[in-house]
Each structure stands twice: as structure tokens, then as C-alpha cells.
Amino acid sequence: MSTQKITPKQRGYLIVNSHPTGCEATVERLWQSIEPVDAGGRAPVALVLGSSAGYGLSILLAGLRRHGIRGVGVSYENAGNERRTATAGWYRTAATARLAADAGADFTFVNADAYADTTRTEVLELLAERYGPVDYLIYSLASPRRTDPATGEVHHSVIKPIGEAYTSPSLVFEDGAATVGTVELAPADEPERAATVQVMGGTDWRLWVQALTGAGLLGQDFTTVALSYVGSEITAPVYRRGTIGAAKEHLEATAHGLNTEVLAGRGRAFTVVAGAAVTQASTAIPSIALYTSLLRNSLGAQGWRTTGDQAVDLWEQLTGARPLDLDEKGRIRLDGWELAQSVQDRVRKLWEDPAAALADAPAGPTWFHDQFRELYGWDVPGVDYQVPVETSVPWPVAVSAAS
Ligand SMILES: NC(=O)c1ccc[n+]([C@@H]2O[C@H](COP(=O)([O-])OP(=O)(O)OC[C@H]3O[C@@H](n4cnc5c(N)ncnc54)[C@H](O)[C@@H]3O)[C@@H](O)[C@H]2O)c1
């Protein structure tokens, strides 16, 4: 146990420590931003993979607040020790569990490697014993590596272009000030492309759906979604036409395979194309920070759709409250606000001279930097960082009427 005053330890796009109260405050704010509705009726069972951050966390919170879901959230976080704080996702999960319990929801949080067969077994047993068949499986994992459960091989994803090298302006922060630098990426070789598909493609999603099917744990109207991204032509060389894009193609093809081969009429599988968001996963992608800052400048706070807004939108579509917004490839689209022609035209204009764009309007990069720091619980409005804080926080145990 250690109660202490802590200060951020940041190196570029990496912050190695997290603030428990700050992380809690970000979850609380996200929760408050989601307008509650009285769901009524039976509480659907949801399994959320990647529940401690980004889209997975937002979808979980929106499901709790608006649709009375119960079920299981899985993430892979670190408790910390005498010298290190826990990871931000650990603290966010503790905060999420409190909100779920206060809302009367029976939710269990599992901290384990979602790619491991042992985790699948543990989660399936938990579902069978406590919750029953799953109505919604949300697949929102983002990881730099995956251990193949069949072979034990560790695959490492890379963020690289395919075919030719890519040089792009990028956003550099030095002592909090934003400048424009350059990022040069050599093209991926075939093993790197294949490894990225192994990590971020649909192989593991399929294993989860097969496991639920095999265990007889598909709800009557079973629906599964996996998060995808298309993004702008501006970032396409490093994203959609790069290694990560190859993985997303695989994920999208997996949806088709799940529908035709695994579910075969016993449920629905979709990929969901969400818009740009500042998350731990996205800040690792070169040039995305600059693009997102300019996108923010183009849209302003009013036009920006948060992960919470999009999560609400997704649930409306999944529950049939409004029709599915499917594209020609059968993907659910939540990213119309980002890819609207007028928005992209404005970003492209700014991208022609990004240094001038930042000088003219520093609000975008400042916003990006704040969002980035908040991912780790830093600089969150209303949090007093002078107050010593307990950094050792227990992982939540399920507390509900069912326990
Ligand atoms: N961030 C964006 O701009 C954006 C846009 C559209 C789509 N997406 C997609 O959304 C999905 C989620 O991305 P994000 O940006 O929300 O990521 P994130 O980094 O915010 O969250 C990733 C989550 O995965 C969990 N996780 C990672 N490895 C794990 C493992 N081995 N076992 C269990 N849990 C593990 C983490 O604990 C965390 O909960 C990805 O498919 C991503 O491509 C992201």
C-alpha cells in the first residue's frame, strides 16, 4: 500500500504512471456524458473484450447506462507495485465497477490475456454459472502483440506502409509545446504484414465466437461486433493501406465468415467502423496525432463525436431502436461525422502546410495533448494533484444482488 503525491512521468507519447483519482474522474465524466434512459425489461447479457479503455469502455458504459446490460468485461491491466502505479485501465476498471454496482448492474471484470484459451475457459465458465447465454459480444481489443494459443508463437504487430516507404508530417510535443516533425516509415515485409494480421485481424474474434457457440452460450438474438477503422485518405498510406489496414480487412472478412460458417443463422456478426479517437492504441500510430489535431480544428468541439456519443449510437442500432446504418460492405458506420466530404476537404487544406495550420490554430494540438494526458489520469479538470493518493487499488470483485 502506498499513499503518496505523484507527478506524471512522460516521455513523448508514453506516460509510464497513472493517477487513480484522475482516471476515476475521466470515467465519471464519460458516464455523466451519456444520457440515461430507463431500459426496462430483461437485462441483456454482454461480454465486452477490451473493457478498460477507448471504445470498449465507452460501449460498456453506454450499455450499462441506457440498456441495463449485465455480464463480463475483460481487459489486461497491471496492478502496479511499491514503485509503480497501476495502469490507467486498472484504475478505470475500479471506477467502472463502482458505477455499475451503484446502477444495480451485475458485472464481473476479468483481468487476463483475452487471447489465451485459459481466459476463454474462465470467462465461459463464469458466463455459464452466473449470466447464461450472451446477447452481445463486443470485440474491442487493441494490442501490440498476441500469443497464438495453438502454437505458443508470439506475433508482434507493426504500423508500417505496404509496398512503398511513407514520409509524413507528424506532431511532436516538447515540454507540452506542439511542433511539426517528420516521420519516415519503411514498407513492411511480408512476415510483418502477416504478424499484424495475426494480432489485429479476426482470428481471435472467431475463436471467441466459436467458443461461445460450442458452449451453447449464444443468446437467441446473438449479435457480435468488432471495432474497425477506415479513416481519411490522408492517413491511408500508414493506416488503411498499411499493415493495420490489412488486419482490418481480415477482421471484416472474418465477420462474413462468422455469419456464413460459424453462426449460420444463429446470430449476427458485424464490424463497426468508428471515427478517430484519442486512445492509447491510436496515439501509437505515426501521423494520426497530427491528423486528429487538424480534424479537431476543422470540426470544433460541437462537431466532434466522442467515443461515448458513438457508443450510444451503436447501441441504438444494435437494439433496433433505429435502423442499422450499413455500408455497401455490410459494416456498421459510426464515422460519417469524420469522413464527410466538407470536413475532409478542410483537413486536407490544413495538411498542405501543417506548421502554419498549428500556428494559426493551436487549439487542436492542445486539445490532443490534454486528451492524451487524460488517458493516464493527468490534467483532468477538478482533480487536485497536490493531494496524496492511494495508488494501490484492489481489482473489483462482483458485488450485486446475484453474488
Ligand atoms: N482509437 C481510434 O481512433 C479507433 C478508431 C476506430 C476504431 N478503433 C478500433 O477500436 C478497437 C479498440 O481500440 P481503442 O483505440 O479503443 O484501444 P485502447 O488502447 O483504448 O483499448 C484497448 C483495450 O484492449 C485491452 N487489451 C489489450 N490487450 C489485451 C489482451 N491481451 N487481453 C485482454 N485485453 C486486452 C486493453 O486492456 C484495453 O481495454 C480497435 O479495434 C481499434 O482499431 C479505434
The ligand as an ORCA input file, in Angstrom:
! r2SCAN-3c Opt
* xyz 0 1
  N      -8.786      4.877    -31.413
  C      -9.278      5.073    -32.605
  O      -9.103      6.134    -33.241
  C     -10.128      3.992    -33.226
  C     -11.000      4.332    -34.268
  C     -11.798      3.335    -34.829
  C     -11.682      2.026    -34.392
  N     -10.810      1.732    -33.389
  C     -10.714      0.312    -33.000
  O     -11.269      0.130    -31.710
  C     -10.669     -1.042    -31.131
  C     -10.184     -0.688    -29.743
  O      -9.194      0.324    -29.860
  P      -9.047      1.500    -28.799
  O      -8.412      2.615    -29.526
  O     -10.332      1.680    -28.093
  O      -7.953      0.812    -27.843
  P      -7.472      1.107    -26.350
  O      -5.994      1.025    -26.357
  O      -8.107      2.343    -25.823
  O      -8.088     -0.140    -25.533
  C      -7.650     -1.451    -25.767
  C      -8.292     -2.391    -24.778
  O      -7.834     -3.719    -25.074
  C      -7.411     -4.327    -23.857
  N      -6.405     -5.350    -24.172
  C      -5.255     -5.204    -24.887
  N      -4.612     -6.396    -24.957
  C      -5.379     -7.279    -24.281
  C      -5.256     -8.669    -24.007
  N      -4.222     -9.382    -24.440
  N      -6.222     -9.256    -23.274
  C      -7.287     -8.539    -22.797
  N      -7.461     -7.239    -23.049
  C      -6.506     -6.620    -23.772
  C      -6.872     -3.199    -23.016
  O      -6.778     -3.591    -21.649
  C      -7.939     -2.134    -23.305
  O      -9.069     -2.385    -22.502
  C      -9.541     -1.459    -32.081
  O     -10.010     -2.478    -32.917
  C      -9.292     -0.201    -32.875
  O      -8.728     -0.450    -34.147
  C     -10.063      2.681    -32.778
*
